[in-house]
């Protein structure tokens, strides 16, 4: 039976509220959405006042209600990458003699992983298996295989409790109940990277407006997650400073720029509606050093954990910060020395890479909801023992 659910995602430049309908069997159907620009966050702090954030949340929710024709009284909240960290553990189960492994054996070794407690302060919102191994032979489906020792490597997504309490207070102001907290980073990795690619360890890079997330994904888990303090907005700010134009004009110039192709002039409208033109070389001198700097950061983040990759590992790139620029994907591929693919979110609406994390969040709701017990305390206002770990599908 299909059910309706709402989810809200906090990007670095926009808040996206989605209303969907699904049952976890295939992609959810998007009923409506609300997209509202705001000043985002940086280093785990909001860049705007509390009032501005609250107004952006309210507007995004109301637009989603109008778009979908549904009232939102319950919602799933996406926890941004700046408010997350990963932890890992590996457990094993000795069967004492070699035999066929049963589903009950798999459940037992998974339950051992469920006992993990985070080393750093935070609340575990996802526990996902990266891989199993039977007598040191890795597999994602150990049941039915013959062996004596089963190992399970699990990844834990841990959320900042300050963010969770902040969200709970903000949603209470809107009279909206929080059904659960999820990681959009995990959702978009599971959405955009095919299972067969994840089994070999894949990398997903999401270049946003103020930051870039570099994710290593294996099995159903994030095994590395890094937030780099640079995004597409740095290109815009560089243009605005170097050319003495407004941020809106700079953003327009950035989107009109094409890597590797000669354009004599690039023209935009100023606030008075007048056309202003700039030589391509002037724009290039501002944009391309910033792209090289961003690419170097991505390169270093990937190479720091390159030992996790296999010769068949694949690389994906998404987000609205760079690849919406013509030639952007090819440029970063050249600098990073990895061939990036640019998958399109499988949605009829909002199928731009700029919305891949929001669509991934909504899909994660429907993939996880039957197993999820991540719920606020009834009648409580503080973060307490109301999270129970779960394995995503």
C-alpha positions as CSV (number, residue, x, y, z in Angstrom):
1,X,0.0,0.0,0.0
2,X,1.4,3.4,-1.0
3,X,1.8,6.1,1.7
4,X,2.6,9.8,1.6
5,X,5.7,11.1,3.3
6,X,7.4,14.5,3.4
7,X,11.1,15.2,3.8
8,X,13.1,18.4,4.2
9,X,16.7,18.8,3.0
10,X,19.1,21.6,4.1
11,X,21.5,22.4,1.3
12,X,24.2,25.1,1.5
13,X,22.1,27.5,-0.6
14,X,18.6,26.2,-0.5
15,X,16.0,24.4,1.6
16,X,14.1,21.7,-0.3
17,X,10.9,20.2,1.0
18,X,9.5,17.2,-0.9
19,X,6.2,15.4,-0.7
20,X,6.2,11.9,-2.2
21,X,4.2,8.8,-2.4
22,X,5.5,5.2,-2.5
23,X,5.8,1.9,-0.8
24,X,9.5,1.2,-1.0
25,X,9.1,-0.9,-4.2
26,X,10.6,1.2,-6.9
27,X,11.1,5.0,-7.0
28,X,8.7,7.2,-5.0
29,X,6.4,9.4,-7.0
30,X,7.1,13.1,-6.3
31,X,3.8,14.8,-5.5
32,X,5.1,18.3,-4.9
33,X,8.0,20.4,-3.6
34,X,9.1,23.7,-2.2
35,X,12.5,25.2,-3.0
36,X,13.6,28.3,-1.1
37,X,17.0,30.0,-1.3
38,X,18.8,30.9,2.0
39,X,22.3,31.6,3.3
40,X,23.0,28.0,4.3
41,X,25.5,26.8,6.9
42,X,29.3,26.6,7.3
43,X,31.4,24.7,9.9
44,X,28.2,23.4,11.5
45,X,26.7,26.8,12.0
46,X,23.9,28.6,10.3
47,X,25.0,31.6,8.2
48,X,21.7,33.5,8.8
49,X,19.7,34.6,11.8
50,X,17.4,32.2,13.6
51,X,14.4,34.1,12.3
52,X,15.7,33.9,8.7
53,X,16.2,30.2,8.9
54,X,12.7,29.7,10.4
55,X,11.1,31.8,7.7
56,X,12.9,29.8,5.0
57,X,11.7,26.5,6.5
58,X,8.2,27.8,6.8
59,X,8.1,29.0,3.2
60,X,9.6,25.8,1.8
61,X,7.1,23.7,3.7
62,X,4.1,25.9,2.6
63,X,5.3,25.8,-1.1
64,X,5.5,22.0,-0.9
65,X,2.0,21.9,0.6
66,X,0.6,24.1,-2.2
67,X,2.4,22.1,-4.9
68,X,1.3,18.7,-3.7
69,X,-2.2,19.6,-2.4
70,X,-1.3,17.9,0.9
71,X,-1.0,19.3,4.4
72,X,2.4,18.5,6.1
73,X,2.0,17.6,9.7
74,X,4.8,15.0,9.9
75,X,8.2,15.2,8.2
76,X,11.6,13.4,7.9
77,X,14.6,15.7,8.4
78,X,17.8,15.3,6.4
79,X,20.9,16.0,8.5
80,X,23.5,18.0,6.4
81,X,27.0,16.7,6.0
82,X,28.5,19.4,8.2
83,X,26.5,17.9,11.1
84,X,27.5,14.2,10.5
85,X,30.5,12.0,11.0
86,X,31.2,8.3,10.3
87,X,32.4,5.6,12.5
88,X,33.1,2.0,11.7
89,X,33.3,-1.4,13.4
90,X,33.9,-5.0,12.4
91,X,32.5,-7.9,14.3
92,X,32.7,-11.7,13.8
93,X,30.8,-14.8,14.6
94,X,32.5,-18.1,15.0
95,X,30.2,-21.0,14.1
96,X,32.7,-23.5,15.7
97,X,32.5,-25.8,12.7
98,X,32.3,-25.4,8.9
99,X,28.7,-25.5,7.6
100,X,26.2,-23.8,5.5
101,X,25.4,-20.3,6.8
102,X,21.7,-19.6,7.6
103,X,19.8,-16.4,7.6
104,X,19.7,-16.7,11.4
105,X,23.5,-16.7,11.5
106,X,23.5,-13.5,9.4
107,X,21.0,-11.9,11.8
108,X,23.2,-12.9,14.7
109,X,26.3,-11.3,13.4
110,X,24.4,-8.1,12.4
111,X,23.0,-8.0,15.9
112,X,26.6,-8.0,17.2
113,X,27.2,-4.9,15.2
114,X,24.0,-3.3,16.6
115,X,25.7,-3.2,20.0
116,X,28.2,-0.6,18.8
117,X,28.3,2.7,20.7
118,X,29.8,5.8,19.0
119,X,33.2,6.9,20.2
120,X,32.5,10.6,19.6
121,X,29.5,12.5,20.9
122,X,26.5,12.1,18.7
123,X,23.5,10.0,17.8
124,X,23.6,7.1,15.4
125,X,21.0,7.6,12.7
126,X,22.2,4.8,10.3
127,X,23.9,1.5,10.7
128,X,24.6,-0.1,7.4
129,X,26.6,-3.1,6.3
130,X,29.6,-2.4,4.1
131,X,30.3,-6.0,3.5
132,X,30.3,-9.5,5.0
133,X,33.0,-12.1,4.8
134,X,32.9,-15.8,5.1
135,X,36.3,-17.2,6.0
136,X,37.9,-14.0,4.7
137,X,36.1,-14.1,1.4
138,X,34.0,-11.0,1.0
139,X,30.4,-11.1,0.0
140,X,27.2,-9.1,0.4
141,X,25.0,-12.3,0.6
142,X,26.6,-14.7,3.1
143,X,23.5,-16.9,3.6
144,X,23.9,-20.2,1.9
145,X,27.7,-20.0,1.7
146,X,29.8,-22.6,3.4
147,X,32.2,-21.6,6.2
148,X,33.0,-21.3,9.8
149,X,33.7,-17.6,10.5
150,X,31.4,-14.8,9.5
151,X,32.5,-11.2,9.6
152,X,30.4,-8.0,9.2
153,X,32.0,-4.6,8.5
154,X,29.4,-1.9,9.4
155,X,29.4,1.8,9.0
156,X,27.6,4.2,11.4
157,X,26.3,7.6,10.5
158,X,26.4,9.8,13.6
159,X,24.5,13.1,13.8
160,X,25.3,16.1,15.9
161,X,22.8,16.2,18.8
162,X,22.8,20.0,18.8
163,X,21.4,20.0,15.2
164,X,18.8,17.4,16.1
165,X,17.6,19.4,19.1
166,X,17.6,22.6,17.0
167,X,15.4,20.9,14.3
168,X,13.1,19.6,16.9
169,X,12.5,23.0,18.4
170,X,12.1,24.6,14.9
171,X,9.6,22.0,13.7
172,X,7.6,22.3,17.0
173,X,7.3,26.0,16.2
174,X,5.6,25.0,12.9
175,X,3.5,22.3,14.6
176,X,5.2,19.6,12.6
177,X,6.1,16.3,14.1
178,X,9.5,14.8,13.1
179,X,9.2,11.2,12.1
180,X,12.9,10.6,11.8
181,X,16.3,11.9,10.9
182,X,18.2,10.6,7.8
183,X,21.4,11.4,6.0
184,X,20.9,12.8,2.5
185,X,24.6,11.8,1.7
186,X,23.7,8.2,2.2
187,X,20.5,8.5,0.3
188,X,22.0,10.0,-2.8
189,X,24.9,7.5,-2.8
190,X,22.4,4.6,-2.7
191,X,20.3,6.3,-5.3
192,X,23.0,7.3,-7.9
193,X,25.5,4.5,-7.6
194,X,24.3,1.1,-8.8
195,X,24.7,-1.8,-6.3
196,X,27.1,-3.6,-8.5
197,X,29.4,-0.5,-8.5
198,X,29.1,-0.1,-4.7
199,X,30.3,-3.7,-4.1
200,X,33.6,-2.7,-5.7
201,X,33.8,0.6,-3.7
202,X,32.7,3.7,-5.6
203,X,33.2,7.4,-5.0
204,X,30.5,10.1,-5.2
205,X,31.5,13.8,-5.2
206,X,28.7,16.3,-4.6
207,X,29.8,19.8,-5.3
208,X,27.4,22.2,-3.7
209,X,27.3,26.0,-3.4
210,X,29.4,26.5,-0.2
211,X,31.0,23.0,0.3
212,X,31.8,19.8,-1.4
213,X,31.1,16.3,-0.1
214,X,33.4,13.4,-1.0
215,X,31.8,10.0,-0.3
216,X,33.2,6.5,-0.5
217,X,30.4,4.0,-0.7
218,X,30.6,0.2,-0.3
219,X,27.7,-2.2,-0.2
220,X,24.9,-0.3,1.5
221,X,27.2,2.0,3.5
222,X,29.2,5.1,3.4
223,X,32.7,4.1,4.5
224,X,34.3,7.6,4.1
225,X,32.7,11.0,4.2
226,X,34.5,14.3,3.9
227,X,33.2,17.8,3.7
228,X,35.5,20.2,1.8
229,X,35.1,24.0,2.6
230,X,34.7,25.0,-1.1
231,X,32.0,24.9,-3.7
232,X,30.5,26.6,-6.7
233,X,29.8,29.7,-4.7
234,X,33.5,30.3,-4.4
235,X,33.7,30.6,-8.2
236,X,30.8,33.1,-8.1
237,X,32.4,35.1,-5.3
238,X,35.7,35.2,-7.2
239,X,34.0,36.6,-10.3
240,X,32.1,39.2,-8.3
241,X,35.3,40.5,-6.6
242,X,37.5,40.4,-9.6
243,X,35.1,42.0,-12.0
244,X,33.3,44.3,-9.6
245,X,29.8,42.9,-10.3
246,X,27.0,41.8,-8.1
247,X,26.7,38.1,-7.0
248,X,23.7,37.6,-9.3
249,X,25.6,38.9,-12.3
250,X,28.6,36.7,-11.3
251,X,26.4,33.7,-11.0
252,X,25.0,34.4,-14.5
253,X,28.5,34.8,-15.9
254,X,29.6,31.5,-14.3
255,X,26.7,29.6,-15.9
256,X,27.4,31.0,-19.3
257,X,31.1,30.2,-19.2
258,X,32.2,27.1,-21.2
259,X,35.5,25.3,-20.4
260,X,37.8,24.8,-23.3
261,X,35.7,26.6,-25.9
262,X,36.5,30.1,-27.2
263,X,33.9,32.7,-26.4
264,X,35.0,36.2,-27.4
265,X,32.6,37.9,-25.0
266,X,30.2,36.9,-22.2
267,X,27.3,39.2,-21.5
268,X,25.0,39.6,-18.6
269,X,22.4,42.1,-17.4
270,X,23.2,44.5,-14.6
271,X,20.6,45.4,-11.9
272,X,19.3,48.2,-14.1
273,X,18.7,45.8,-17.0
274,X,21.7,47.1,-19.0
275,X,23.9,44.6,-20.9
276,X,27.4,44.4,-19.6
277,X,30.0,42.3,-21.6
278,X,33.4,40.9,-20.5
279,X,36.2,39.3,-22.5
280,X,36.3,35.6,-22.1
281,X,40.0,35.8,-21.0
282,X,39.0,38.1,-18.1
283,X,36.3,35.6,-16.9
284,X,38.7,32.7,-17.5
285,X,41.4,34.3,-15.3
286,X,38.9,34.4,-12.4
287,X,37.1,31.1,-12.8
288,X,39.7,28.5,-13.8
289,X,42.2,29.0,-10.9
290,X,39.3,28.4,-8.5
291,X,38.2,25.3,-10.3
292,X,41.8,24.1,-10.2
293,X,41.9,24.7,-6.4
294,X,38.6,22.9,-5.9
295,X,39.8,20.0,-8.1
296,X,43.0,19.7,-6.1
297,X,41.0,19.5,-2.8
298,X,38.9,16.7,-4.3
299,X,42.0,14.9,-5.7
300,X,43.6,15.0,-2.2
301,X,40.5,13.8,-0.5
302,X,40.2,10.8,-2.8
303,X,43.9,9.9,-2.8
304,X,44.0,10.0,1.0
305,X,41.9,6.8,1.0
306,X,42.8,5.4,-2.4
307,X,43.9,2.2,-0.7
308,X,40.2,1.4,-0.3
309,X,39.6,1.5,-4.0
310,X,39.8,-1.4,-6.4
311,X,41.0,-1.3,-10.1
312,X,37.3,-1.4,-11.0
313,X,36.1,1.4,-8.8
314,X,33.9,4.0,-10.4
315,X,33.6,7.7,-9.8
316,X,30.5,9.8,-9.9
317,X,29.9,13.5,-9.6
318,X,26.7,15.5,-8.9
319,X,25.5,18.7,-7.3
320,X,24.8,22.1,-8.8
321,X,28.1,23.8,-8.0
322,X,30.2,22.8,-11.1
323,X,28.8,20.2,-13.5
324,X,26.0,22.4,-14.6
325,X,28.7,24.5,-16.3
326,X,29.5,23.2,-19.8
327,X,32.8,21.2,-19.6
328,X,32.8,21.2,-15.8
329,X,32.8,17.5,-15.5
330,X,35.5,17.0,-18.0
331,X,37.7,19.7,-16.4
332,X,37.6,18.2,-12.9
333,X,38.1,14.7,-14.3
334,X,41.3,15.9,-16.0
335,X,42.7,17.5,-12.8
336,X,41.7,14.7,-10.4
337,X,42.8,12.1,-12.9
338,X,39.7,10.1,-12.5
339,X,36.9,9.8,-15.0
340,X,33.7,11.1,-13.4
341,X,30.2,10.0,-14.5
342,X,27.4,12.4,-14.0
343,X,24.2,10.4,-13.2
344,X,20.8,12.1,-13.4
345,X,18.4,11.6,-10.5
346,X,15.6,9.3,-11.6
347,X,12.8,11.8,-11.1
348,X,10.4,13.4,-13.6
349,X,10.6,16.6,-11.7
350,X,13.7,18.0,-10.0
351,X,15.9,15.8,-12.1
352,X,18.8,18.3,-12.1
353,X,22.0,17.3,-10.3
354,X,21.4,20.3,-8.0
355,X,18.6,18.2,-6.4
356,X,20.2,14.8,-6.3
357,X,20.7,14.9,-2.5
358,X,17.0,15.9,-1.9
359,X,15.7,13.2,-4.2
360,X,18.1,10.7,-2.5
361,X,16.7,11.7,0.9
362,X,13.1,11.0,-0.2
363,X,14.1,7.7,-1.7
364,X,15.9,6.8,1.6
365,X,12.6,7.5,3.5
366,X,10.8,4.8,1.5
367,X,13.7,2.4,1.4
368,X,14.2,2.6,5.2
369,X,10.8,3.4,6.7
370,X,9.8,-0.2,7.3
371,X,13.0,-0.9,9.3
372,X,13.5,2.4,10.8
373,X,12.8,3.2,14.5
374,X,14.5,6.6,14.6
375,X,11.8,8.6,16.3
376,X,11.6,11.5,18.8
377,X,10.5,10.7,22.3
378,X,6.8,11.1,22.8
379,X,6.1,14.3,24.6
380,X,9.8,15.0,25.0
381,X,11.9,18.0,23.8
382,X,15.4,16.7,24.3
383,X,17.5,14.3,22.4
384,X,17.6,11.1,24.5
385,X,17.5,7.3,24.0
386,X,14.9,7.5,21.3
387,X,17.1,6.3,18.5
388,X,17.5,2.7,17.7
389,X,20.0,1.6,15.1
390,X,18.9,0.0,11.9
391,X,20.4,-1.5,8.8
392,X,19.3,0.2,5.6
393,X,18.1,-2.1,2.8
